[in-house]
Amino acid sequence: MERGNHTVTQFMLLGFTTDPVMQLILFVVFLGVYSVTLLGNTTLILLICTDSRLHTPMYFFIGNLSFLDLWYSSVYTPKILMTCISEDKSISFAGCLAQFFFSAGLGYSECYLLATMAYDRYVAISNPLLYAQAMSRSSCICLVIFSYTGGFVNAIILTSNTFTLDFCGDNVIDDFFCDVPPLVKLACDVKESYQAVLYFLLASNVITPTVLILASYVFIIAAISRIRSTQGRLKAFSTCSSHLISVTLYYGSVLYIYSRPSSSYSLERDKMISTFYTVLFPMLNPMIYSLRNKDVKESLKKLLKLFQLTV
């Protein structure tokens, strides 16, 4: 391959293994995970849309999170399934660019949305009397639009800077999708300006939302501590527990992958961790927000009864 990304027409995705038996096993596993992801998130969106009891700001944001997870998982899993059963491991330059762009856009949007959900919980617990006014329908829609806009604007910045790098030598991506670490490994020379862009995007899309989430929970804990009854404190904390679990799992894996300098990347290790937030996390979210939620479980029972009657 000649120097310069204008000569690159395709990349080769190594995936997880070259062993045919393991590839078949992984195909079955990822197909099962993807099926559960589609079913879980679609069901949660359907419940939130059809049950009037779930027409609140908190569930509006949860529904948008499920919508994001549906598309986020779909950016990766179909290609993973193809590489598991096909001898053709290639992905075109345009396909790699598109996967990279939507991966970044949806991932950044999820960071902003999780921060928005933390703010929603802060308003609900700290200022319950002003909650309806502060989190009106129009305010919620604006916050969601901001999450998507912020995510995809930053994705444009990252994608345009990454795919103007000069790629030379081998065109093999030792990963299951087009991501920053493996593409940086293929670049002939990563300039300081590109590293500065990466740090800026990390700060604006991951670290800043993390700080906002932590600040929200500091105020939430302070508000909960002022509640006199133990039952009231437990009830207030239970409304935040699912979001805390979701934030910890998502931000923990993302910060581990992207907060380190490129010299410390270990593609084999990072590949396993990337699987968690790209494939497993979208499957876990519906479970996190439904298994611990009485309203969602009651709405699901109602929907199942209605389905049985129609059948």
C-alpha positions in Angstrom: 0.0 0.0 0.0 1.4 3.4 -0.9 1.7 6.2 1.5 -1.4 8.4 1.8 -5.0 7.6 2.6 -6.1 8.4 -1.0 -4.6 5.0 -2.0 -6.6 3.0 0.6 -9.7 1.4 -0.9 -10.5 -1.1 1.9 -9.4 -2.3 5.3 -9.3 -5.9 6.7 -11.1 -6.5 10.0 -9.4 -9.4 11.9 -12.2 -9.7 14.4 -11.7 -11.9 17.4 -10.3 -15.1 16.1 -9.3 -17.0 13.0 -10.4 -20.4 14.4 -13.5 -21.6 12.4 -15.0 -23.3 15.4 -14.6 -20.3 17.6 -16.0 -18.1 14.9 -19.1 -20.2 14.7 -19.5 -20.1 18.5 -19.1 -16.3 18.5 -21.6 -16.0 15.7 -24.2 -17.8 17.8 -23.3 -15.7 20.9 -23.4 -12.3 19.2 -26.6 -13.2 17.3 -28.2 -14.1 20.6 -27.0 -10.8 22.2 -28.2 -8.8 19.3 -31.6 -10.4 19.3 -32.0 -9.7 23.0 -30.8 -6.1 22.4 -33.4 -5.5 19.7 -36.2 -7.1 21.6 -35.4 -5.4 25.0 -35.0 -1.9 23.6 -37.9 -2.1 21.2 -40.2 -3.4 24.0 -39.1 -0.7 26.4 -39.8 2.0 23.8 -43.2 0.5 23.0 -44.1 0.5 26.7 -43.1 4.1 27.2 -45.0 5.2 24.1 -48.2 3.3 24.9 -48.6 3.6 28.7 -49.7 7.0 29.9 -48.2 6.4 33.3 -44.8 6.4 31.7 -45.3 9.7 29.9 -42.9 11.5 32.3 -39.5 13.2 31.6 -37.6 10.4 33.2 -39.1 7.8 30.9 -38.9 10.1 27.9 -35.1 10.1 28.4 -35.0 6.4 29.0 -36.9 5.8 25.8 -34.4 8.0 23.9 -31.6 6.0 25.5 -33.1 2.8 24.2 -33.5 4.3 20.8 -29.8 5.2 20.8 -28.8 1.7 22.0 -30.8 0.2 19.1 -28.8 2.0 16.5 -25.6 1.9 18.5 -25.6 -1.9 18.6 -26.6 -2.0 14.9 -23.5 -0.1 13.9 -21.3 -3.0 15.1 -23.1 -6.3 15.4 -24.2 -7.0 11.8 -20.6 -6.5 10.6 -19.3 -8.7 13.5 -21.8 -11.5 12.4 -20.6 -11.2 8.8 -16.9 -11.5 9.7 -17.7 -14.6 11.8 -19.4 -16.6 9.0 -17.7 -15.1 5.9 -14.2 -15.5 4.6 -14.3 -11.9 3.4 -13.1 -9.8 6.3 -12.8 -6.6 4.3 -14.6 -3.3 4.8 -14.4 -0.6 2.2 -12.9 2.8 3.0 -16.3 4.4 2.8 -17.9 1.7 4.9 -15.2 2.1 7.6 -15.7 5.9 7.5 -19.5 5.5 7.9 -19.1 3.0 10.7 -16.6 5.3 12.5 -18.8 8.4 12.1 -22.0 6.8 13.4 -20.1 5.0 16.2 -18.7 8.3 17.4 -22.0 10.3 16.9 -24.2 7.8 18.7 -21.5 7.3 21.5 -21.1 11.0 22.1 -24.9 11.5 22.1 -25.2 8.8 24.7 -22.7 10.6 26.9 -24.7 13.8 26.7 -28.0 12.0 27.2 -26.7 10.2 30.4 -25.6 13.7 31.7 -29.1 15.0 30.9 -30.7 12.2 32.8 -28.6 13.0 35.8 -29.8 16.6 35.7 -33.4 15.3 35.4 -32.9 13.3 38.6 -31.3 16.3 40.3 -34.2 18.6 39.6 -36.8 15.9 40.6 -35.2 15.3 44.0 -33.8 18.7 44.8 -36.7 20.9 43.5 -39.8 18.6 43.3 -42.2 21.6 43.4 -40.5 23.2 40.3 -40.0 19.9 38.5 -42.9 20.1 36.2 -42.0 23.6 35.1 -38.2 23.0 34.8 -38.6 19.7 32.9 -41.5 20.6 30.6 -42.1 18.8 27.4 -40.4 21.5 25.3 -37.4 21.5 27.7 -37.0 17.7 27.5 -37.2 17.8 23.7 -34.6 20.6 23.6 -32.2 18.6 25.8 -32.5 15.5 23.7 -31.9 17.6 20.5 -28.9 19.1 22.1 -27.6 15.6 23.0 -27.9 14.5 19.4 -26.6 17.7 17.9 -23.6 17.8 20.2 -22.8 14.2 19.6 -22.9 14.3 15.8 -21.1 17.7 15.4 -18.2 16.3 17.4 -18.3 13.1 15.4 -17.9 15.2 12.2 -14.8 16.8 13.8 -13.3 13.4 14.8 -14.1 11.6 11.5 -12.7 14.4 9.3 -9.5 14.5 11.3 -9.0 10.8 11.5 -9.7 10.0 7.8 -7.2 12.6 6.6 -4.4 10.8 8.4 -1.8 9.1 6.1 -2.2 5.3 6.3 0.8 3.3 5.2 2.1 -0.3 5.3 -0.5 -2.9 6.4 -4.2 -2.2 6.0 -5.2 -4.8 8.6 -7.3 -3.5 11.5 -6.8 -5.8 14.5 -10.3 -5.2 15.9 -13.9 -5.9 15.0 -14.8 -2.3 14.0 -13.2 0.9 12.8 -12.1 2.8 15.9 -9.5 5.4 16.9 -6.9 3.1 18.5 -6.5 0.6 15.6 -6.6 3.3 12.9 -4.0 5.3 14.8 -1.8 2.2 14.7 -2.0 2.2 10.9 -1.2 5.9 10.5 2.3 6.7 9.2 2.6 9.8 11.4 0.2 11.0 14.1 0.8 14.7 14.5 0.4 16.6 17.7 -2.5 18.5 16.2 -4.5 15.2 15.9 -3.7 14.3 19.5 -4.9 17.7 20.5 -8.2 17.1 18.7 -8.6 13.7 20.5 -8.0 15.3 23.9 -10.4 18.1 23.1 -13.1 15.6 22.1 -12.4 13.5 25.2 -12.8 16.6 27.4 -15.9 17.9 25.8 -17.8 14.6 25.2 -16.7 12.4 28.1 -15.0 14.3 30.9 -17.3 17.3 30.9 -20.5 15.1 31.0 -18.8 13.0 33.7 -18.1 16.1 35.8 -21.8 17.3 35.3 -23.0 13.9 36.4 -20.8 13.8 39.5 -21.9 17.4 40.4 -25.6 16.4 40.0 -25.1 13.5 42.3 -23.4 15.6 44.9 -26.5 17.8 45.1 -28.7 14.7 44.9 -27.0 13.1 47.9 -27.2 16.4 49.8 -30.9 16.6 49.0 -31.6 13.0 50.0 -29.7 13.5 53.3 -32.2 16.2 54.2 -35.2 13.8 53.9 -36.2 12.8 57.4 -37.9 9.5 56.8 -35.8 6.4 55.9 -38.5 5.3 53.5 -38.4 8.6 51.7 -34.6 8.5 51.4 -34.7 4.9 50.0 -37.4 5.9 47.5 -35.5 8.9 46.3 -32.3 6.9 45.9 -34.1 4.1 44.1 -35.0 6.5 41.3 -31.3 7.1 40.7 -29.9 3.6 41.2 -30.5 2.4 37.7 -29.0 5.5 36.2 -25.9 5.2 38.4 -25.4 1.6 37.3 -25.8 2.6 33.7 -23.3 5.5 34.0 -20.7 3.5 35.9 -20.7 0.7 33.3 -20.6 2.9 30.2 -18.3 5.7 31.4 -16.0 3.2 33.1 -15.3 1.3 29.9 -15.2 4.4 27.6 -12.7 6.3 29.9 -10.5 3.3 30.1 -10.2 3.0 26.3 -9.9 6.6 25.3 -8.3 8.4 28.2 -4.9 6.9 27.7 -2.1 8.0 25.3 -1.8 6.1 22.0 1.5 4.6 23.1 -0.2 2.5 25.8 -2.9 1.0 23.5 -3.1 -2.8 23.7 -5.5 -3.8 20.9 -6.1 -7.4 22.2 -7.0 -6.1 25.7 -9.0 -3.1 24.4 -10.9 -5.3 22.0 -12.5 -7.2 24.9 -13.4 -4.0 26.7 -14.8 -2.4 23.6 -17.1 -5.4 23.2 -18.7 -4.4 26.5 -19.8 -0.9 25.7 -20.5 -1.5 22.0 -22.4 -4.8 22.1 -23.2 -5.8 25.7 -24.1 -2.5 27.2 -27.0 -1.8 24.8 -28.4 -5.2 25.8 -28.1 -4.6 29.5 -29.7 -1.1 29.6 -33.3 -2.3 29.1 -32.7 -4.8 31.9 -31.2 -2.2 34.2 -34.1 0.2 33.7 -36.9 -2.4 33.8 -36.0 -5.1 36.4 -35.6 -2.5 39.2 -38.6 -0.4 38.1 -42.1 -1.2 39.4 -43.9 1.0 36.8 -42.2 -0.6 33.8 -42.8 -4.2 35.2 -46.5 -3.4 35.7 -46.7 -1.9 32.2 -45.1 -5.0 30.7 -47.5 -7.3 32.5 -50.4 -5.2 31.1 -49.0 -5.5 27.6 -48.5 -9.3 27.9 -52.1 -9.7 29.1 -53.3 -7.7 26.2 -51.2 -9.7 23.8 -52.6 -13.0 25.3 -56.2 -11.7 24.9 -55.6 -10.8 21.2 -54.1 -14.2 20.5 
